[in-house]
Amino acid sequence: MVNANRGIKAVVALALVAGLSTVPANAATRTQKVDIKGHVNPTAKGSTKFTGTYSGMPWGKGKLTGTLVVPVVTMTFHIKSCKCTATLRYAGKVSGTTFTATYQWIKGTGKYKRIRGKGKTTGSIVTGDFRHVGTLTY
């Protein structure tokens, strides 16, 4: 009886390993270059929320929303073509009237549900203009 149980356990273990080594066809990922220019609109005094617009690769033109809790910026891009969103986050360093940061994609919806990636951000704290350059994978 003990040897029979070992044989069954070995067969189950092999089946599990074989099952884990296969990758479903829908698990393929895509990588896209990011080069987005945008503008953030001023918020009401004391508010941490903002709105704005963007244009560039990979989504063309659109609207964005976000929050600024110094020094962390969270920015969500509302993508028309797929009726979905992609969100990034960064903590910037200010020098005079400009800022720089390394951003990271943190979440998304729809086809960007599993978004990942990173890049560089530059911008002006006076005009509200920014540029994100990097990559994303989904």
KEKE-3310 file (N, C-alpha, C; in steps of 0.2 Angstrom, whole numbers, plus 5000, padded with zeros to 4 digits):
npx = (5004:5010:5020:5011:5005:5016:5019:5007:5008:5020:5016:5006:5014:5023:5013:5008:5020:5022:5011:5013:5023:5018:5013:4999:4992:4986:4994:5004:5014:5015:5026:5028:5034:5035:5031:5026:5019:5012:5000:4996:4983:4980:4975:4962:4965:4973:4969:4973:4971:4971:4968:4971:4978:4985:4997:5004:5015:5010:4996:4990:4980:4972:4964:4969:4970:4974:4983:4992:5003:5014:5030:5025:5018:5003:4997:4984:4980:4967:4962:4956:4955:4953:4945:4950:4961:4978:4990:5003:5016:5027:5040:5046:5061:5064:5072:5075:5064:5060:5057:5062:5061:5060:5048:5035:5025:5010:4997:4982:4968:4956:4964:4976:4977:4987:4999:5016:5032:5043:5051:5058:5054:5051:5049:5039:5037:5031:5023:5016:5018:5024:5034:5035:5045:5049:5046:5032:5024:5012)
npy = (4994:5006:5008:5009:5022:5030:5029:5035:5048:5052:5052:5061:5073:5074:5077:5089:5097:5096:5103:5116:5120:5123:5137:5147:5153:5165:5173:5180:5195:5212:5225:5243:5258:5273:5290:5303:5319:5332:5342:5349:5355:5369:5367:5369:5379:5371:5359:5342:5335:5334:5339:5336:5336:5325:5320:5309:5295:5279:5282:5293:5307:5313:5313:5316:5312:5315:5314:5324:5322:5329:5323:5315:5310:5304:5298:5296:5290:5292:5282:5283:5274:5261:5262:5262:5263:5269:5269:5279:5282:5293:5301:5316:5327:5343:5357:5373:5379:5368:5350:5333:5315:5297:5287:5274:5262:5258:5252:5247:5246:5236:5231:5235:5230:5223:5231:5236:5244:5257:5274:5290:5306:5323:5341:5356:5366:5378:5380:5368:5359:5343:5329:5312:5298:5282:5264:5253:5238:5226)
npz = (5000:5004:4994:4983:4985:4984:4971:4965:4970:4964:4950:4950:4954:4943:4933:4938:4937:4923:4919:4924:4916:4904:4894:4893:4878:4878:4886:4881:4879:4876:4871:4871:4865:4875:4873:4878:4879:4889:4898:4914:4922:4933:4950:4962:4976:4989:4985:4981:4969:4951:4934:4916:4899:4886:4873:4861:4859:4866:4863:4856:4857:4872:4889:4906:4923:4940:4956:4967:4980:4989:4989:4979:4963:4956:4941:4929:4914:4902:4890:4874:4863:4868:4878:4891:4905:4911:4923:4931:4943:4952:4961:4961:4958:4961:4953:4953:4942:4936:4935:4938:4936:4939:4933:4936:4929:4937:4937:4928:4917:4908:4892:4897:4910:4916:4916:4915:4918:4915:4915:4911:4917:4914:4917:4919:4933:4933:4921:4920:4910:4904:4900:4897:4894:4889:4892:4890:4896:4892)
capx = (5000:5014:5023:5006:5004:5022:5018:5002:5011:5025:5012:5003:5019:5025:5008:5008:5026:5021:5005:5015:5028:5015:5011:4993:4993:4984:4999:5009:5015:5017:5030:5027:5038:5031:5034:5020:5019:5006:4999:4992:4979:4980:4970:4959:4970:4973:4967:4978:4969:4972:4966:4975:4978:4991:4997:5010:5015:5007:4989:4988:4978:4968:4963:4972:4968:4979:4984:4999:5004:5021:5032:5022:5013:5000:4994:4980:4979:4961:4963:4950:4954:4951:4941:4953:4966:4985:4992:5010:5018:5034:5042:5051:5066:5064:5078:5073:5057:5059:5057:5064:5059:5059:5041:5034:5018:5008:4991:4978:4961:4955:4969:4982:4976:4994:5004:5022:5037:5046:5054:5060:5049:5054:5043:5040:5032:5027:5018:5012:5020:5028:5036:5036:5049:5051:5043:5027:5023:5005)
capy = (5000:5012:5009:5012:5029:5034:5029:5040:5054:5053:5053:5068:5078:5075:5080:5096:5100:5097:5108:5122:5122:5126:5144:5148:5157:5172:5176:5184:5202:5217:5231:5249:5264:5279:5297:5307:5326:5334:5348:5348:5361:5371:5364:5374:5380:5366:5352:5337:5332:5338:5336:5338:5333:5322:5317:5306:5287:5275:5282:5298:5312:5311:5317:5313:5314:5313:5317:5326:5323:5331:5324:5309:5311:5298:5301:5291:5292:5289:5280:5283:5269:5255:5264:5259:5267:5266:5274:5279:5285:5295:5306:5321:5331:5350:5361:5379:5379:5361:5344:5327:5309:5291:5285:5267:5261:5254:5248:5249:5243:5233:5228:5237:5228:5220:5236:5237:5247:5263:5279:5296:5312:5330:5345:5363:5367:5384:5380:5362:5355:5338:5324:5305:5294:5276:5259:5249:5231:5224)
capz = (5000:5004:4987:4978:4986:4982:4963:4963:4971:4958:4944:4951:4954:4936:4930:4940:4934:4916:4918:4925:4911:4898:4895:4889:4872:4880:4891:4877:4881:4871:4873:4867:4867:4877:4872:4880:4881:4892:4902:4919:4924:4940:4954:4967:4982:4994:4982:4979:4963:4945:4927:4911:4893:4884:4866:4859:4858:4861:4863:4853:4862:4877:4895:4911:4930:4945:4962:4969:4987:4988:4982:4975:4958:4953:4935:4926:4907:4900:4883:4870:4858:4871:4884:4897:4908:4913:4929:4933:4949:4952:4965:4957:4961:4959:4953:4950:4940:4932:4939:4934:4940:4936:4934:4935:4928:4943:4936:4922:4916:4901:4890:4901:4917:4918:4913:4919:4914:4918:4911:4914:4917:4915:4916:4922:4939:4932:4916:4921:4905:4906:4895:4899:4889:4892:4889:4894:4894:4895)
cpx = (5004:5017:5018:5005:5010:5021:5013:5005:5016:5021:5009:5008:5022:5019:5007:5014:5025:5016:5008:5020:5025:5012:5005:4995:4991:4989:5004:5009:5017:5021:5029:5032:5033:5035:5028:5022:5012:5006:4994:4989:4980:4974:4968:4964:4968:4971:4973:4977:4970:4969:4971:4974:4985:4991:5004:5009:5014:4999:4986:4986:4973:4968:4967:4969:4973:4978:4992:4999:5011:5025:5030:5017:5010:4996:4990:4978:4972:4962:4957:4949:4952:4947:4943:4958:4973:4987:4999:5010:5025:5034:5047:5056:5065:5070:5076:5065:5055:5060:5059:5062:5060:5052:5041:5026:5015:5001:4987:4972:4961:4962:4976:4981:4983:5000:5010:5027:5039:5049:5056:5054:5053:5048:5044:5035:5028:5022:5014:5013:5025:5029:5038:5039:5051:5048:5037:5026:5016:5003)
cpy = (5006:5013:5012:5019:5033:5034:5034:5047:5057:5055:5060:5074:5079:5078:5087:5100:5101:5102:5115:5125:5124:5133:5145:5153:5164:5176:5180:5192:5206:5223:5237:5254:5270:5285:5301:5314:5328:5340:5347:5355:5363:5368:5370:5374:5375:5359:5348:5334:5337:5335:5339:5335:5330:5321:5314:5298:5284:5277:5288:5304:5309:5315:5313:5316:5312:5316:5319:5327:5323:5326:5318:5311:5304:5301:5295:5294:5288:5288:5279:5276:5262:5256:5261:5264:5264:5272:5273:5283:5287:5300:5310:5324:5338:5353:5368:5378:5372:5355:5338:5321:5303:5288:5277:5266:5256:5250:5251:5245:5240:5230:5230:5235:5225:5225:5236:5241:5254:5268:5285:5302:5318:5335:5352:5364:5374:5384:5373:5357:5349:5333:5317:5301:5288:5270:5256:5242:5229:5217)
cpz = (5000:4997:4982:4979:4984:4974:4961:4964:4966:4952:4945:4951:4947:4932:4931:4937:4926:4914:4919:4920:4905:4899:4890:4883:4874:4884:4887:4879:4875:4874:4868:4870:4870:4876:4872:4882:4884:4895:4908:4921:4931:4944:4959:4973:4987:4991:4980:4972:4957:4939:4922:4904:4891:4876:4865:4859:4865:4860:4859:4858:4867:4884:4900:4918:4934:4952:4963:4977:4988:4992:4977:4970:4956:4947:4931:4919:4905:4892:4879:4866:4862:4877:4890:4900:4910:4918:4930:4939:4949:4958:4962:4961:4958:4959:4949:4949:4936:4937:4935:4939:4936:4938:4933:4934:4934:4942:4930:4922:4909:4899:4893:4908:4920:4916:4918:4915:4918:4913:4915:4912:4918:4914:4920:4928:4938:4927:4916:4915:4907:4900:4899:4893:4892:4888:4893:4891:4896:4892)
residu = (MET:VAL:ASN:ALA:ASN:ARG:GLY:ILE:LYS:ALA:VAL:VAL:ALA:LEU:ALA:LEU:VAL:ALA:GLY:LEU:SER:THR:VAL:PRO:ALA:ASN:ALA:ALA:THR:ARG:THR:GLN:LYS:VAL:ASP:ILE:LYS:GLY:HIS:VAL:ASN:PRO:THR:ALA:LYS:GLY:SER:THR:LYS:PHE:THR:GLY:THR:TYR:SER:GLY:MET:PRO:TRP:GLY:LYS:GLY:LYS:LEU:THR:GLY:THR:LEU:VAL:VAL:PRO:VAL:VAL:THR:MET:THR:PHE:HIS:ILE:LYS:SER:CYS:LYS:CYS:THR:ALA:THR:LEU:ARG:TYR:ALA:GLY:LYS:VAL:SER:GLY:THR:THR:PHE:THR:ALA:THR:TYR:GLN:TRP:ILE:LYS:GLY:THR:GLY:LYS:TYR:LYS:ARG:ILE:ARG:GLY:LYS:GLY:LYS:THR:THR:GLY:SER:ILE:VAL:THR:GLY:ASP:PHE:ARG:HIS:VAL:GLY:THR:LEU:THR:TYR)
# end
